Amino acid sequence: MAMSTTLKTDFGEFRGKNGSGVVQYLGIKYASLKDRLAVPEIVESYGEETVDATEYGPRCIAMDACQFEQDMLIQQRLDIPKGPQMSGLDSLNLNITVPDIKIEKPLPVMVWIHGGGYMIGSNHWPQYDPSRLVIAAADQNLPVIVININYRLGAPGNLTSEELRKAGYPGNNSLRDQKCAFQWIKSHIGAFGGDPNNVTAFGESAGSISVLTQLYSKEPLFNRAICMSGTPIMLKPLPPPVAEMAYGMMLKELGLENATVEERIQRLLNIEPEELVAATSLNIPLLPYLDGDMIPSAASFEKLAGSSDQLDFPVPGLKWCQDLMIGDCQHDGQVFLFMGLAPRKAGIAAAFCASLTKNISHPGAAEAVLAAYHITPETSDDTAMGAILSFVNDIAYYAPAVAYARVWPGKTFYYQFNEPNPWEGPAKGLANHVLDAAFLFQNYNKKLSPEARKVAFSMAKDFVQFANEMAPWNEFNDAKGNARTYGPSASSITGMAENFAWGSGRNDAVFKLKEKGKVDLDELSLAWDKFLAGQ
């Protein structure tokens, strides 16, 4: 049974819990909301009563997909605690995990932004409990504090329209919440033993995209960034007309097409969370949108080409965020099976060929891409699906990660996660999306072979070294690569050494086609988005 512990600060008193090797303060509310669509307001003080921080706080309004992610992506289940209740007003909370050691100087802080396509996720999911990561860091004399944050998802997170904005709801709440959490951390983490001037933001998938998107902030939010399998090129912000279309789709699902503006807004603010989740079809694009504020401009391969001081779009964070670690998984593309590809398997080769030919204007580009990935209209369904997943891995994950590594002005470290999934399921034997994060947090170690456990531990050690302002391996170099590879553990050459061949375990086809002038990467990326949308 965990013992409770009380921390007195000048902004409140917090009762946390002592675990084995860590102290956790759970469910601390970092922002308040006037209503579920409102802009977050940072909590500065907690009053006279002791804050009970021994239990997880309410979760954001979203489908509870913890078991789905464990079963379908990670393919191995941990005990899933009974999830906290959803709340539209009290879900903006964070968990602070501190090593149970004598803290002699302020510790580096790592802030985890979970993934889930801005639709699912929560700071209570056991696969991302940072306790074991924090213990491993302290054992290496590299102690860190890790914080897991909640941020609004789905409709409360990113629903927007002209009528909502006129009513005082600017949208992009997912990003506003995250920014508010970083502001809270800068103001308050010192009382928990953390260094507010040594903060590393780290995230996976939509969390990684969020880390890079927060670089648009003029206000410095963190000192280092770790981006795992996701960039704003992969999941692009919505143009306002598309966001408007998504709003119309949501109104239709709720039967509000003919209601007045006031009736619509009141319904969105007061509908029961479960009913709102049930009405939120996964076909409705509820992503951050180009608002000219949180996202002033969309990233692209073209904009990221050249040097960082010559970018034609403003990214203030390239100056205030010092260092970048960025990477991808060898088979990240597998996740698209769950994003609409699996039901389209029959005849997918012909459909992909037709879509690419229609949506790429560059002369001969579609043919060159199809030839490079050995896809013809007659290719069998199984072979074509594998080739298409390889293609999307390159254009959506690998190439964008390299583009960000190339443009980064500070210290840059690039990694590739190649360790195969050891568990039964469609991704067995593949280094699939989310697996790197599952390894990093050390929560599956008892279910891994000793060799795979070494990969997980090596990854954790590198990440906390980075957070401790140390170079975990040689810096990225465009000519040499200097990519750190994690796994495969079964290889006679372990993946733990530095200076692996550039592009190890990756298909360089899109880069070669670009170098030969046969394709435009931005057009290719947009063509993929159109195919995914069924066009």
Residue, then its C-alpha position, 0 to 999 in steps of 0.5 A: m500500500a502506497m504511503s501518502t506524503t504532503l508537500k507545502t508550497d506557497f501556492g498550496e498544499f498537496r498530498g501525494k503518494n509514495g510508490s516504490g522509488v517514486v513520489q507521485y502527485l496525481g490529478i493536479k488541476y493546471a487550468s480552469l475552464k468557464d465551459r468545455l469550449a472555453v480558452p484555458e485559464i492557468v491555476e495560480s493558487y489552490g487555497e487553504e485546503t490540502v489538495d488530494a493528489t493521490e488519485y488520477g484526476p478526471r479524464c477529458i471527453a473522449m472514447d476510452a481507448c486504452q485497451f484498444e491501444q494495448d491490444m491492437l497496437i502494442q499487442q500486449r496488455l497491462d492491468i488497466p485500472k478503472g478509468p477516471q470519470m470524464s469531465g468537460l470542466d475538470s479534466l485539465n490536470l497533470n501528474i508529477t512523478v518525482p524520484d524518491i531520492k534526496i534532491e540536492k539541486p533542481l532536477p530536469v523535467m520531462v513533459w509527456i504529451h500523449g498521442g492518439g490523433y487528437m481523439i484518444g488518450s489520457n494521462h492515466w494510461p498505464q503504458y505511459d506511467p513514468s514511474r519505472l522510467v524515473i527509477a531507471a533514470a535515478d539509478q543511472n545518476l541521471p534523475v528526472i521528474v516526469i509530468n504527464i498532461n491531459y489536454r482536450l480531445g475530439a470536439p472539445g479539443n478542436l471543433t471550430s467554426e466561424e459562428l463559434r469564433k464569433a461567440g468567443y471560442p477561438g478553437n485549437n483548444s488541444l494546443r492551448d491546453q498544452k501551452c497552458a500546461f507548460q506555463w503552469i510547469k514553468s511557474h510551479i515545478g520548482a516547488f516539486g524539485g524541478d528546474p523550470n529552466n530545464v524542461t524537455a517536451f516529449g511526445e509520440s505521434a499526435g504528441s510529437i506533432s504537438v511538440l513541434t507545433q508548440l514551436y510557433s509560440k513566441e513565448p519560450l515553453f521548453n528547452r529541448a524537444i523529443c519527437m517520436s514518430g510524428t510531424p505536422i507534415m504527417l498530420k496537417p492542420l486543417p484549412p478553415p474551410v475544412a474545419e467548417m465542414a467538420y463543424g457541419m458534420m458534427l452538427k448533423e450527427l447531433g441533429l442541430e442543422n436547423a437549430t439557432v446558433e445559440e441552441r447549437i452552442q448550448r447543446l455543445l456545452n451541455i450535452e452529456p459527455e458519453e452522448l458527445v463521444a457517441a456522436t463523434s464519428l471518426n470520419i469527422p476531421l477534428l484536428p488543429y486548424l490554421d488559425g493564424d495564431m496557434i498555427p500561423s502557417a503549415a509546415s511543408f518539405e519545401k518550407l523546411a528546405g534550406s537553413s533555419d535562419q532563411l525559413d519563409f515561415p515564422v518558427p520562434g521555437l527554433k531560437w528558444c528550443q535548444d536541442l532536438m531528438i527526433g526519430d521514427c519506427q521502421h514500420d510506423g505505416q502499419v498504423f494506417l491499417f487502423m486509419g481506414l486502409a484495412p477495409r479497402k484491401a480488396g483491389i487496393a493496388a488498382a485504387f492506389c495507382a488510379s489515385l496517385t495518377k489523378n492526384i500528382s501533376h508532376p509529369g511521370a512522378a506517379e509512374a516513378v513512385l509506383a515503379a519504385y515501390h513495385i506496384t501495378p494495378e495487377t499487384s496482389d492485395d497482400t503484396a500491394m498493401g505491404a508496399i503501400l504501407s512501406f510508401v506511407n512509412d517513408i513519406a509520412y514518417y521517415a522523410p519528414a523526420v529527416a527534414y526537421a533534423r536537417v533544418w534544426p539549428g541547435k544540437t540534433f539527434y536522430y534515431q531509428f527504432n527497428e526492434p520488432n514487436p515480439w507479441e502475437g498479432p498483425a504487427k508481430g515481427l514489425a517495429n510498429h507505431v507506438l512500440d517505441a513509446a511502450f519500450l521507453f517507459q519500461n512498463y513491459n519489461k517483464k514481458l520482454s526477452p532479456e535482449a529486447r529489455k536491453v533495447a528498452f533500457s538503452m533507449a530510456k538511458d539515452f532519452v534521460q541523458f538528453a534531458n540532462e543536457m548530455a549528448p546521448w550519441n553523435e549529433f546528426n550529420d546530413a552526410k554521415g547520418n549518425a542515426r542511432t538505431y534501436g534493435p533489432s536485438a536478435s541481430s548479431i550486430t546490436g543496435m546500440a552502437e553509434n554511427f550506423a549506416w544512414g537510413s538503416g532499415r529504411n527505404d530511400a526511394v522517395f529521397k532518390l526520386k526527389e534527388k532525380g527531380k522526379v517527384d515533389l515531396d509536398e505533392l506526394s504527401l498531399a497525394w497520400d492524404k487524398f488517397l487516404a480520404g478516398q479520393 
